[in-house]
Amino acid sequence: MVENKLIAEFMGVDYVDVDTYLEDNKELQYHTSWDWLMPVLDKIKEMRCLPDDHDESFSWVCKSSDIEAEYNAVVEFIKQYNK
């Protein structure tokens, strides 16, 4: 999934590492595993001192117990952050 690679890059995972991981495994698991997604949410929380234009994106994150909703919020946050 393109979004999972986006998250991996945001987390500082090298593309080579991602490709190597994917050779042995079917997919990155940010979209299905809280164990994978929680470190991403923690990193976003630590970045709370973002410029004002990122505050709205951040407010979408960490408001749901639904992993799909959190995952989508994280992806949107990262897209906005990368602009």
N, CA, C and O atoms as CSV, one atom per row, in Angstrom:
chain,resi,resn,atom,element,x,y,z
A,1,MET,N,N,0.843,-1.192,0.000
A,1,MET,CA,C,0.000,0.000,0.000
A,1,MET,C,C,0.880,1.245,0.000
A,1,MET,O,O,1.848,1.342,0.754
A,2,VAL,N,N,0.530,2.171,-0.842
A,2,VAL,CA,C,1.271,3.421,-0.949
A,2,VAL,C,C,1.257,4.179,0.378
A,2,VAL,O,O,2.272,4.750,0.778
A,3,GLU,N,N,0.121,4.186,1.053
A,3,GLU,CA,C,0.006,4.915,2.314
A,3,GLU,C,C,0.905,4.320,3.384
A,3,GLU,O,O,1.477,5.056,4.188
A,4,ASN,N,N,1.040,2.993,3.407
A,4,ASN,CA,C,1.917,2.369,4.386
A,4,ASN,C,C,3.373,2.740,4.137
A,4,ASN,O,O,4.140,2.934,5.081
A,5,LYS,N,N,3.754,2.838,2.863
A,5,LYS,CA,C,5.120,3.276,2.553
A,5,LYS,C,C,5.313,4.738,2.972
A,5,LYS,O,O,6.390,5.114,3.433
A,6,LEU,N,N,4.290,5.543,2.815
A,6,LEU,CA,C,4.339,6.936,3.250
A,6,LEU,C,C,4.588,7.011,4.756
A,6,LEU,O,O,5.409,7.804,5.216
A,7,ILE,N,N,3.880,6.188,5.513
A,7,ILE,CA,C,4.059,6.157,6.964
A,7,ILE,C,C,5.459,5.666,7.314
A,7,ILE,O,O,6.119,6.234,8.185
A,8,ALA,N,N,5.912,4.616,6.642
A,8,ALA,CA,C,7.252,4.081,6.912
A,8,ALA,C,C,8.316,5.153,6.671
A,8,ALA,O,O,9.256,5.285,7.455
A,9,GLU,N,N,8.170,5.906,5.603
A,9,GLU,CA,C,9.116,6.983,5.317
A,9,GLU,C,C,9.061,8.049,6.415
A,9,GLU,O,O,10.102,8.522,6.871
A,10,PHE,N,N,7.864,8.425,6.838
A,10,PHE,CA,C,7.678,9.396,7.915
A,10,PHE,C,C,8.377,8.919,9.192
A,10,PHE,O,O,8.926,9.722,9.947
A,11,MET,N,N,8.348,7.613,9.421
A,11,MET,CA,C,8.962,7.039,10.617
A,11,MET,C,C,10.470,6.847,10.462
A,11,MET,O,O,11.142,6.398,11.391
A,12,GLY,N,N,10.994,7.187,9.294
A,12,GLY,CA,C,12.431,7.114,9.089
A,12,GLY,C,C,12.930,5.763,8.624
A,12,GLY,O,O,14.127,5.488,8.696
A,13,VAL,N,N,12.033,4.916,8.150
A,13,VAL,CA,C,12.441,3.618,7.633
A,13,VAL,C,C,12.962,3.813,6.215
A,13,VAL,O,O,12.286,4.419,5.383
A,14,ASP,N,N,14.126,3.317,5.941
A,14,ASP,CA,C,14.747,3.423,4.629
A,14,ASP,C,C,13.983,2.581,3.614
A,14,ASP,O,O,13.510,1.494,3.945
A,15,TYR,N,N,13.857,3.071,2.380
A,15,TYR,CA,C,13.155,2.317,1.334
A,15,TYR,C,C,13.740,0.919,1.150
A,15,TYR,O,O,13.004,-0.040,0.918
A,16,VAL,N,N,15.046,0.806,1.252
A,16,VAL,CA,C,15.675,-0.505,1.108
A,16,VAL,C,C,15.173,-1.436,2.198
A,16,VAL,O,O,14.868,-2.598,1.932
A,17,ASP,N,N,15.086,-0.929,3.430
A,17,ASP,CA,C,14.575,-1.742,4.530
A,17,ASP,C,C,13.127,-2.147,4.283
A,17,ASP,O,O,12.748,-3.287,4.551
A,18,VAL,N,N,12.322,-1.230,3.779
A,18,VAL,CA,C,10.922,-1.534,3.494
A,18,VAL,C,C,10.830,-2.611,2.419
A,18,VAL,O,O,10.086,-3.579,2.572
A,19,ASP,N,N,11.570,-2.449,1.350
A,19,ASP,CA,C,11.536,-3.443,0.274
A,19,ASP,C,C,12.022,-4.804,0.753
A,19,ASP,O,O,11.457,-5.832,0.380
A,20,THR,N,N,13.070,-4.817,1.581
A,20,THR,CA,C,13.576,-6.073,2.139
A,20,THR,C,C,12.516,-6.711,3.023
A,20,THR,O,O,12.300,-7.921,2.953
A,21,TYR,N,N,11.854,-5.920,3.850
A,21,TYR,CA,C,10.793,-6.438,4.703
A,21,TYR,C,C,9.676,-7.053,3.849
A,21,TYR,O,O,9.179,-8.140,4.146
A,22,LEU,N,N,9.299,-6.350,2.803
A,22,LEU,CA,C,8.194,-6.804,1.961
A,22,LEU,C,C,8.532,-8.074,1.180
A,22,LEU,O,O,7.632,-8.816,0.788
A,23,GLU,N,N,9.818,-8.326,0.952
A,23,GLU,CA,C,10.200,-9.573,0.284
A,23,GLU,C,C,9.848,-10.782,1.149
A,23,GLU,O,O,9.454,-11.828,0.634
A,24,ASP,N,N,9.992,-10.632,2.472
A,24,ASP,CA,C,9.744,-11.740,3.398
A,24,ASP,C,C,8.331,-11.747,3.948
A,24,ASP,O,O,7.879,-12.760,4.482
A,25,ASN,N,N,7.642,-10.655,3.828
A,25,ASN,CA,C,6.301,-10.501,4.388
A,25,ASN,C,C,5.382,-9.935,3.322
A,25,ASN,O,O,5.850,-9.330,2.357
A,26,LYS,N,N,4.118,-10.117,3.478
A,26,LYS,CA,C,3.172,-9.675,2.457
A,26,LYS,C,C,2.964,-8.162,2.454
A,26,LYS,O,O,2.812,-7.563,1.390
A,27,GLU,N,N,2.955,-7.536,3.640
A,27,GLU,CA,C,2.619,-6.116,3.685
A,27,GLU,C,C,3.095,-5.465,4.972
A,27,GLU,O,O,3.308,-6.128,5.987
A,28,LEU,N,N,3.256,-4.158,4.904
A,28,LEU,CA,C,3.424,-3.371,6.112
A,28,LEU,C,C,2.086,-3.382,6.824
A,28,LEU,O,O,1.045,-3.472,6.173
A,29,GLN,N,N,2.087,-3.293,8.136
A,29,GLN,CA,C,0.859,-3.531,8.880
A,29,GLN,C,C,0.314,-2.308,9.618
A,29,GLN,O,O,-0.448,-2.451,10.574
A,30,TYR,N,N,0.697,-1.116,9.184
A,30,TYR,CA,C,0.204,0.091,9.857
A,30,TYR,C,C,-1.315,0.168,9.850
A,30,TYR,O,O,-1.906,0.686,10.798
A,31,HIS,N,N,-1.948,-0.326,8.820
A,31,HIS,CA,C,-3.405,-0.220,8.670
A,31,HIS,C,C,-4.175,-1.293,9.427
A,31,HIS,O,O,-5.400,-1.214,9.516
A,32,THR,N,N,-3.488,-2.297,9.977
A,32,THR,CA,C,-4.195,-3.386,10.656
A,32,THR,C,C,-3.700,-3.670,12.066
A,32,THR,O,O,-4.333,-4.437,12.791
A,33,SER,N,N,-2.600,-3.078,12.467
A,33,SER,CA,C,-2.007,-3.423,13.759
A,33,SER,C,C,-1.772,-2.183,14.619
A,33,SER,O,O,-1.072,-1.254,14.216
A,34,TRP,N,N,-2.368,-2.187,15.810
A,34,TRP,CA,C,-2.118,-1.097,16.753
A,34,TRP,C,C,-0.647,-1.071,17.150
A,34,TRP,O,O,-0.101,0.001,17.409
A,35,ASP,N,N,0.006,-2.233,17.202
A,35,ASP,CA,C,1.425,-2.280,17.546
A,35,ASP,C,C,2.270,-1.513,16.533
A,35,ASP,O,O,3.300,-0.943,16.893
A,36,TRP,N,N,1.851,-1.495,15.292
A,36,TRP,CA,C,2.550,-0.743,14.263
A,36,TRP,C,C,2.143,0.735,14.277
A,36,TRP,O,O,2.981,1.617,14.095
A,37,LEU,N,N,0.869,0.991,14.491
A,37,LEU,CA,C,0.356,2.358,14.360
A,37,LEU,C,C,0.660,3.227,15.583
A,37,LEU,O,O,0.865,4.433,15.443
A,38,MET,N,N,0.692,2.638,16.768
A,38,MET,CA,C,0.890,3.444,17.981
A,38,MET,C,C,2.204,4.231,17.984
A,38,MET,O,O,2.189,5.394,18.387
A,39,PRO,N,N,3.335,3.668,17.558
A,39,PRO,CA,C,4.549,4.486,17.508
A,39,PRO,C,C,4.415,5.695,16.581
A,39,PRO,O,O,5.020,6.739,16.826
A,40,VAL,N,N,3.636,5.554,15.536
A,40,VAL,CA,C,3.396,6.676,14.620
A,40,VAL,C,C,2.589,7.750,15.341
A,40,VAL,O,O,2.912,8.935,15.259
A,41,LEU,N,N,1.547,7.338,16.040
A,41,LEU,CA,C,0.740,8.285,16.810
A,41,LEU,C,C,1.588,8.966,17.874
A,41,LEU,O,O,1.445,10.167,18.107
A,42,ASP,N,N,2.468,8.212,18.520
A,42,ASP,CA,C,3.356,8.795,19.535
A,42,ASP,C,C,4.281,9.838,18.923
A,42,ASP,O,O,4.502,10.894,19.515
A,43,LYS,N,N,4.819,9.553,17.750
A,43,LYS,CA,C,5.702,10.515,17.081
A,43,LYS,C,C,4.937,11.788,16.741
A,43,LYS,O,O,5.458,12.891,16.913
A,44,ILE,N,N,3.716,11.644,16.264
A,44,ILE,CA,C,2.906,12.816,15.934
A,44,ILE,C,C,2.616,13.631,17.187
A,44,ILE,O,O,2.678,14.860,17.155
A,45,LYS,N,N,2.302,12.962,18.283
A,45,LYS,CA,C,2.059,13.675,19.552
A,45,LYS,C,C,3.293,14.446,19.985
A,45,LYS,O,O,3.178,15.573,20.469
A,46,GLU,N,N,4.478,13.854,19.819
A,46,GLU,CA,C,5.727,14.531,20.189
A,46,GLU,C,C,5.982,15.757,19.319
A,46,GLU,O,O,6.682,16.679,19.738
A,47,MET,N,N,5.429,15.776,18.133
A,47,MET,CA,C,5.622,16.885,17.201
A,47,MET,C,C,4.604,17.998,17.438
A,47,MET,O,O,4.392,18.833,16.559
A,48,ARG,N,N,3.998,18.020,18.564
A,48,ARG,CA,C,2.915,18.973,18.859
A,48,ARG,C,C,3.330,20.422,18.636
A,48,ARG,O,O,2.476,21.290,18.457
A,49,CYS,N,N,4.610,20.683,18.646
A,49,CYS,CA,C,5.079,22.056,18.442
A,49,CYS,C,C,5.227,22.358,16.949
A,49,CYS,O,O,6.183,23.009,16.527
A,50,LEU,N,N,4.273,21.878,16.168
A,50,LEU,CA,C,4.243,22.138,14.732
A,50,LEU,C,C,3.748,23.549,14.448
A,50,LEU,O,O,3.091,24.158,15.292
A,51,PRO,N,N,4.058,24.067,13.274
A,51,PRO,CA,C,3.480,25.362,12.878
A,51,PRO,C,C,1.953,25.287,12.894
A,51,PRO,O,O,1.379,24.202,12.796
A,52,ASP,N,N,1.314,26.417,13.014
A,52,ASP,CA,C,-0.147,26.481,13.129
A,52,ASP,C,C,-0.880,25.774,11.995
A,52,ASP,O,O,-1.952,25.210,12.214
A,53,ASP,N,N,-0.323,25.797,10.793
A,53,ASP,CA,C,-1.032,25.191,9.671
A,53,ASP,C,C,-1.130,23.668,9.777
A,53,ASP,O,O,-1.842,23.044,8.989
A,54,HIS,N,N,-0.431,23.064,10.733
A,54,HIS,CA,C,-0.520,21.618,10.920
A,54,HIS,C,C,-1.443,21.254,12.090
A,54,HIS,O,O,-1.766,20.081,12.276
A,55,ASP,N,N,-1.863,22.234,12.867
A,55,ASP,CA,C,-2.690,21.944,14.043
A,55,ASP,C,C,-3.995,21.259,13.673
A,55,ASP,O,O,-4.426,20.342,14.373
A,56,GLU,N,N,-4.632,21.682,12.590
A,56,GLU,CA,C,-5.904,21.081,12.184
A,56,GLU,C,C,-5.715,19.609,11.826
A,56,GLU,O,O,-6.529,18.766,12.203
A,57,SER,N,N,-4.659,19.304,11.111
A,57,SER,CA,C,-4.383,17.909,10.765
A,57,SER,C,C,-4.136,17.090,12.016
A,57,SER,O,O,-4.617,15.962,12.133
A,58,PHE,N,N,-3.395,17.650,12.942
A,58,PHE,CA,C,-3.092,16.922,14.175
A,58,PHE,C,C,-4.351,16.649,14.972
A,58,PHE,O,O,-4.456,15.605,15.615
A,59,SER,N,N,-5.301,17.557,14.946
A,59,SER,CA,C,-6.512,17.386,15.748
A,59,SER,C,C,-7.338,16.191,15.295
A,59,SER,O,O,-8.181,15.711,16.053
A,60,TRP,N,N,-7.119,15.696,14.076
A,60,TRP,CA,C,-7.850,14.514,13.603
A,60,TRP,C,C,-7.311,13.237,14.221
A,60,TRP,O,O,-8.014,12.230,14.296
A,61,VAL,N,N,-6.065,13.281,14.664
A,61,VAL,CA,C,-5.393,12.071,15.125
A,61,VAL,C,C,-5.714,11.809,16.591
A,61,VAL,O,O,-5.907,12.745,17.368
A,62,CYS,N,N,-5.770,10.561,16.958
A,62,CYS,CA,C,-5.899,10.126,18.351
A,62,CYS,C,C,-7.273,10.411,18.948
A,62,CYS,O,O,-7.368,10.669,20.147
A,63,LYS,N,N,-8.316,10.373,18.168
A,63,LYS,CA,C,-9.649,10.638,18.693
A,63,LYS,C,C,-10.572,9.437,18.558
A,63,LYS,O,O,-11.764,9.546,18.845
A,64,SER,N,N,-10.052,8.303,18.131
A,64,SER,CA,C,-10.917,7.177,17.858
A,64,SER,C,C,-10.258,5.886,18.301
A,64,SER,O,O,-9.033,5.778,18.330
A,65,SER,N,N,-11.076,4.918,18.642
A,65,SER,CA,C,-10.539,3.591,18.932
A,65,SER,C,C,-10.631,2.704,17.693
A,65,SER,O,O,-10.298,1.521,17.749
A,66,ASP,N,N,-11.076,3.267,16.591
A,66,ASP,CA,C,-11.199,2.564,15.319
A,66,ASP,C,C,-9.883,2.693,14.556
A,66,ASP,O,O,-9.502,3.793,14.156
A,67,ILE,N,N,-9.192,1.578,14.355
A,67,ILE,CA,C,-7.870,1.641,13.720
A,67,ILE,C,C,-7.941,2.203,12.305
A,67,ILE,O,O,-7.019,2.897,11.876
A,68,GLU,N,N,-8.995,1.924,11.584
A,68,GLU,CA,C,-9.113,2.449,10.218
A,68,GLU,C,C,-9.207,3.975,10.239
A,68,GLU,O,O,-8.580,4.649,9.422
A,69,ALA,N,N,-9.985,4.514,11.167
A,69,ALA,CA,C,-10.119,5.967,11.281
A,69,ALA,C,C,-8.790,6.600,11.685
A,69,ALA,O,O,-8.401,7.631,11.136
A,70,GLU,N,N,-8.097,5.993,12.634
A,70,GLU,CA,C,-6.799,6.511,13.068
A,70,GLU,C,C,-5.784,6.445,11.930
A,70,GLU,O,O,-5.026,7.388,11.701
A,71,TYR,N,N,-5.781,5.330,11.231
A,71,TYR,CA,C,-4.863,5.150,10.104
A,71,TYR,C,C,-5.094,6.240,9.056
A,71,TYR,O,O,-4.145,6.859,8.576
A,72,ASN,N,N,-6.352,6.467,8.709
A,72,ASN,CA,C,-6.678,7.496,7.716
A,72,ASN,C,C,-6.260,8.880,8.201
A,72,ASN,O,O,-5.775,9.696,7.418
A,73,ALA,N,N,-6.449,9.143,9.495
A,73,ALA,CA,C,-6.039,10.431,10.054
A,73,ALA,C,C,-4.522,10.590,9.992
A,73,ALA,O,O,-4.021,11.669,9.677
A,74,VAL,N,N,-3.799,9.522,10.292
A,74,VAL,CA,C,-2.339,9.566,10.233
A,74,VAL,C,C,-1.872,9.834,8.805
A,74,VAL,O,O,-0.995,10.669,8.585
A,75,VAL,N,N,-2.446,9.140,7.850
A,75,VAL,CA,C,-2.067,9.341,6.448
A,75,VAL,C,C,-2.332,10.780,6.030
A,75,VAL,O,O,-1.487,11.401,5.384
A,76,GLU,N,N,-3.479,11.310,6.385
A,76,GLU,CA,C,-3.802,12.698,6.033
A,76,GLU,C,C,-2.844,13.669,6.717
A,76,GLU,O,O,-2.391,14.633,6.101
A,77,PHE,N,N,-2.538,13.418,7.976
A,77,PHE,CA,C,-1.593,14.272,8.697
A,77,PHE,C,C,-0.244,14.289,7.986
A,77,PHE,O,O,0.326,15.357,7.763
A,78,ILE,N,N,0.270,13.113,7.629
A,78,ILE,CA,C,1.575,13.024,6.996
A,78,ILE,C,C,1.566,13.734,5.646
A,78,ILE,O,O,2.532,14.415,5.301
A,79,LYS,N,N,0.502,13.586,4.889
A,79,LYS,CA,C,0.413,14.282,3.597
A,79,LYS,C,C,0.463,15.785,3.806
A,79,LYS,O,O,1.161,16.485,3.073
A,80,GLN,N,N,-0.270,16.298,4.802
A,80,GLN,CA,C,-0.251,17.729,5.089
A,80,GLN,C,C,1.107,18.165,5.611
A,80,GLN,O,O,1.607,19.229,5.247
A,81,TYR,N,N,1.692,17.355,6.452
A,81,TYR,CA,C,3.007,17.665,7.023
A,81,TYR,C,C,4.079,17.749,5.931
A,81,TYR,O,O,4.963,18.605,5.977
A,82,ASN,N,N,3.985,16.859,4.961
A,82,ASN,CA,C,4.983,16.820,3.891
A,82,ASN,C,C,4.865,17.989,2.920
A,82,ASN,O,O,5.802,18.263,2.170
A,83,LYS,N,N,3.734,18.676,2.923
A,83,LYS,CA,C,3.573,19.847,2.041
A,83,LYS,C,C,4.457,20.920,2.557
A,83,LYS,O,O,4.502,22.010,1.986
